[in-house]
Amino acid sequence: MFKNTRIIVAVLALLTGILMYSCSEYRKVLKGTNINQKYATAVALYEKDDFHRAMTLFDELLIYYRGTDTSEKINYYFAYCYFGEGDFLQAGYYFTKFTSTFPTSKYAEECQYMSAYCQYMFTPKYSLDQTISVDAIKQFQLFINANPKSKRVDKCNELIDELRGKLERKSYETAKLYYKIENYQSASIAFKNLLKDFPDTKYKEEAYYYILVSSYYYAMNSIESKKNERLVNAKDAYSSLFAAFPQTTFIKDAKNIMKNVEKELTKMSDKQKQITETKKPSKI
């Protein structure tokens, strides 16, 4: 056991020495004036996934090689250094900058895709604001339009579907929240928007059902002058539910709501008749 401990200590000492030597050599290159050596070291560090140190050198080299053929490759490496560090915001910026600065480069298509991909990596979970997700979808679509034959198109479509799924979930949960807090008018509108924006949504049956329920409660809580019109809207929502899903899983609740709607409409109709009869002039 003591022997094994000595071996471990020796290995750690060796690794520490190598690391210190490596750091020492890096500092020499960093402080030195040999540009070719800086470039070679930056590339070597990049290939070892040492993005932070490589980035520092590439950042200096960007100025020195500006306007030369080497500038293109350095800008390419520089963007990927940020990506490797997980800084997708900066990486996206530099990938976008690359495509505008070097539009004819052999890396231009790749960098345009990576710009969109960085936006995708920066998107939040569905419950948060989805503006970034919308922007990412637009960027992927722009890439597809510009490069319809690219091998990356299938991946773009896959990621677009994933992001649209996130937007769909956000739309559904927002509508459901309106319903839970009893804001039935907003709930009905939100569920209708869900169906409009995502015609093939997996929440379609629920959306139709909640439009019916929300329309009914909204009508029942309305002032008398608006109640009849809104009950008719609930009746239309009932028809829409059964047109889309004749064997809906909400059939029992939906029919009960419809009975109440019909009952209320009949009650209002009878009341209107009584008022009309009362207003008729009496016979002399």
TORKERO-969975 format. One record per residue (C-alpha): residue in three letters; y, z, x negated. Coordinates in steps of 0.25 Angstrom, whole numbers, padded with zeros to 4 digits, always signed. Each point is the difference from the previous one (the first is absolute). Example, Ala and Ser with C-alpha at 12.3 -4.5 7.8 and 13.67 -1.06 7.14 Angstrom:
ala-0018+0031-0049
ser+0014-0002-0006
REM end
This chain:
met+0000+0000+0000
phe+0009+0004-0012
lys-0003-0014-0006
asn+0004-0007+0013
thr+0013+0007+0001
arg+0003-0004-0015
ile-0003-0015+0004
ile+0009+0001+0012
val+0012+0006-0008
ala-0002-0010-0010
val+0001-0012+0010
leu+0012+0006+0006
ala+0007+0002-0013
leu-0003-0015-0003
leu+0005-0004+0013
thr+0013+0008-0002
gly+0002-0006-0013
ile-0002-0014+0005
leu+0010+0003+0011
met+0010+0006-0009
tyr-0002-0012-0009
ser+0002-0009+0012
cys+0012+0007+0004
ser+0006-0001-0014
glu-0003-0015-0001
tyr+0006-0002+0014
arg+0013+0007-0004
lys+0001-0008-0013
val-0001-0013+0008
leu+0010+0005+0011
lys+0010+0004-0011
gly-0002-0012-0009
thr+0006-0014+0000
asn-0012-0009-0001
ile+0001-0007+0014
asn-0014-0007-0002
gln-0006+0013-0003
lys+0006+0006+0013
tyr-0005-0011+0008
ala-0014+0001-0005
thr+0000+0015+0001
ala+0005-0001+0015
val-0011-0010+0003
ala-0011+0008-0006
leu+0005+0013+0007
tyr+0000-0008+0013
glu-0014-0005-0001
lys-0004+0015-0002
asp+0007+0003+0013
asp+0010+0009-0008
phe+0011-0006+0009
his+0011+0011-0002
arg+0001-0003-0015
ala-0002-0015+0002
met+0011+0000+0010
thr+0010+0007-0010
leu-0003-0011-0010
phe+0001-0012+0010
asp+0013+0006+0005
glu+0006-0002-0014
leu-0006-0013-0002
leu+0005-0006+0013
ile+0014+0000-0006
tyr-0004-0006-0013
tyr-0009-0011+0006
arg+0010-0004+0011
gly+0000-0015+0002
thr-0012-0003-0009
asp-0014-0004+0004
thr-0005+0014-0003
ser+0009+0006+0011
glu-0009-0005+0011
lys-0012+0007-0005
ile+0008+0013-0003
asn+0005+0000+0014
tyr-0014-0002+0005
tyr-0005+0012-0008
phe+0012+0009+0004
ala-0002-0002+0015
tyr-0015+0004-0002
cys+0004+0012-0008
tyr+0007+0006+0012
phe-0012-0004+0009
gly-0009+0007-0010
glu+0008+0012+0001
gly+0000+0000+0015
asp+0015-0002+0002
phe-0002-0011+0010
leu+0014+0000+0004
gln+0005-0004-0014
ala-0012-0009-0002
gly+0003-0008+0013
tyr+0014-0002-0005
tyr-0004-0005-0014
phe-0011-0009+0006
thr+0010-0006+0010
lys+0010-0002-0012
phe-0011-0007-0007
thr-0002-0010+0011
ser+0015-0003+0001
thr+0002-0001-0015
phe-0012-0008-0004
pro-0003-0008+0013
thr-0009-0010-0007
ser-0008+0010-0008
lys-0015+0000+0000
tyr+0002+0014+0004
ala+0010-0002+0012
glu-0010-0001+0011
glu-0007+0013-0005
cys+0013+0007-0001
gln+0004-0004+0014
tyr-0013+0005+0005
met+0002+0013-0008
ser+0014+0002+0005
ala-0006+0000+0014
tyr-0012+0009-0004
cys+0010+0010-0006
gln+0007+0001+0014
tyr-0014+0002+0006
met-0003+0011-0010
phe+0013+0007+0004
thr-0002+0000+0015
pro-0002+0014+0007
lys-0010+0005+0009
tyr+0001-0005+0015
ser+0007+0012+0005
leu+0012-0002-0008
asp+0011-0011+0001
gln-0007-0014-0002
thr+0012-0008-0005
ile-0006-0002-0014
ser-0013-0005+0007
val+0007-0010+0008
asp+0007-0005-0013
ala-0013+0000-0007
ile-0006-0009+0011
lys+0012-0009-0002
gln-0002-0001-0015
phe-0015-0003+0001
gln+0003-0011+0011
leu+0011-0006-0009
phe-0011-0001-0011
ile-0010-0007+0009
asn+0011-0010+0004
ala+0004-0003-0014
asn-0015+0000-0005
pro-0009-0004+0011
lys-0011-0005-0009
ser+0000+0013-0009
lys-0012+0008-0002
arg+0008+0012+0004
val+0003-0005+0014
asp-0013+0007+0006
lys+0004+0013-0007
cys+0014-0001+0006
asn-0006-0002+0014
glu-0009+0012-0002
leu+0012+0009-0004
ile+0009-0006+0011
asp-0011+0004+0011
glu-0001+0014-0006
leu+0015+0002+0001
arg+0001-0006+0014
gly-0011+0010+0003
lys+0009+0011-0005
leu+0012-0005+0008
glu-0009-0001+0012
arg-0004+0014-0001
lys+0014+0005-0002
ser+0004-0008+0013
tyr-0012+0007+0008
glu+0003+0014-0005
thr+0015-0002+0003
ala-0003-0004+0014
lys-0010+0011+0002
leu+0010+0010-0005
tyr+0010-0004+0010
tyr-0011+0002+0011
lys-0003+0014-0006
ile+0014+0004+0001
glu+0001-0005+0014
asn+0010-0011-0003
tyr-0007-0009+0009
gln+0010-0012+0000
ser+0000-0001-0015
ala-0015+0002+0000
ser-0002-0012+0009
ile+0010-0009-0008
ala-0007+0004-0013
phe-0014-0003+0005
lys+0005-0013+0005
asn+0006-0003-0013
leu-0014+0003-0007
leu-0006-0010+0009
lys+0011-0010-0003
asp+0000+0002-0015
phe-0015+0001-0001
pro-0007-0008+0011
asp-0014+0003-0006
thr+0002+0014-0003
lys-0012+0010+0001
tyr+0009+0009+0009
lys+0002-0011+0010
glu-0008+0007+0012
glu+0007+0013-0003
ala+0013-0006+0000
tyr-0002-0007+0013
tyr-0005+0014+0006
tyr+0012+0008-0006
ile+0010-0011+0005
leu-0006+0003+0014
val+0000+0015-0001
ser+0014+0000-0006
ser+0006-0009+0010
tyr-0006+0009+0011
tyr+0006+0013-0005
tyr+0013-0007-0003
ala+0001-0005+0014
met-0004+0014+0006
asn+0011+0007-0008
ser+0011-0011+0004
ile+0011+0002+0010
glu-0003-0005+0014
ser+0008-0013-0002
lys-0008-0004-0012
lys-0014+0005+0004
asn-0005-0011+0009
glu+0003-0011-0011
arg-0007+0008-0011
leu-0012+0003+0009
val-0002-0015+0002
asn+0001-0001-0016
ala-0011+0010-0001
lys-0008-0008+0010
asp+0002-0012-0008
ala-0005+0008-0013
tyr-0012+0003+0008
ser-0003-0015+0003
ser+0002-0003-0015
leu-0010+0010-0004
phe-0011-0005+0009
ala+0004-0014-0004
ala-0002+0002-0014
phe-0012+0011+0001
pro-0007-0002+0014
gln-0010+0011-0005
thr+0010+0009-0007
thr-0005+0013-0004
phe+0012+0006+0007
ile-0004-0005+0013
lys-0001+0013+0007
asp+0014+0005-0004
ala+0006-0013+0002
lys-0005-0001+0015
asn+0005+0014+0002
ile+0014-0003-0005
met+0000-0013+0009
lys-0004+0008+0012
asn+0012+0009-0003
val+0009-0012-0002
glu-0004-0006+0013
lys+0002+0014+0007
glu+0014+0001-0005
leu+0003-0014+0003
thr-0005+0002+0015
lys+0008+0013+0001
met+0013-0007-0005
ser-0002-0012+0009
asp-0002+0010+0012
lys+0012+0008-0004
gln+0008-0013+0000
lys-0005-0004+0013
gln+0005+0013+0006
ile+0013-0001-0006
thr+0002-0015+0006
glu-0005+0005+0013
thr+0010+0011+0000
lys+0012-0009-0003
lys-0003-0010+0011
pro+0010+0001+0011
ser-0005+0007+0013
lys-0001-0008+0013
ile+0010+0002+0011
REM end
